[in-house]
């Protein structure tokens, strides 16, 4: 029971970093896995910062033309599994994972970070724009800066990626190692 309480206390700050507003202000990005244009298999270490707190999470990500699969681990224990085929998303959640950790938000940040610029542009709703300046990507809504993403190397999923969400005041640093 004590271990579960520690897990819950650790995951609560993580939940605040992926909390999304009601649907009218969400981007709603849901690109097909095939639109990535390649297959990748990554092990990742994420550092999430919000409200002066830092949390860490390990993840395994696989994307091919048919599906995206993500497994999130905290303290070596699976806390989230997500599968997305471009139409349907299925998720498994540890019972102590806070409801504020939304699979839709995780998928959206992942796609905004990794998918090609043109695929993102074609899927953006009215009022949203994205700019890509090589090692930096910026997302705007009605000309207000929402998110900045910095890349350490190309392809975008290699090395270190830092996503700074200015609207919801969180930062995610992702360090990836390719498995393939």
ABEGO torsion letter per residue (X at the ends): XAAAAAAAAAAAAAAAAABBBBAAABAGBBBBAAAAGBBBBBBBBBBBBBGGBBBBBBBBBBBBAABBBBBBBBGGBBABBBBBAGABBBBBBBAABBAABBAAAAAAAAAAAABBAAAAAAABBBGBBBBBBGABBBBBBGGBBABBBBBABOBAABEBBBBBBAAAGBBBBBBBBBAX
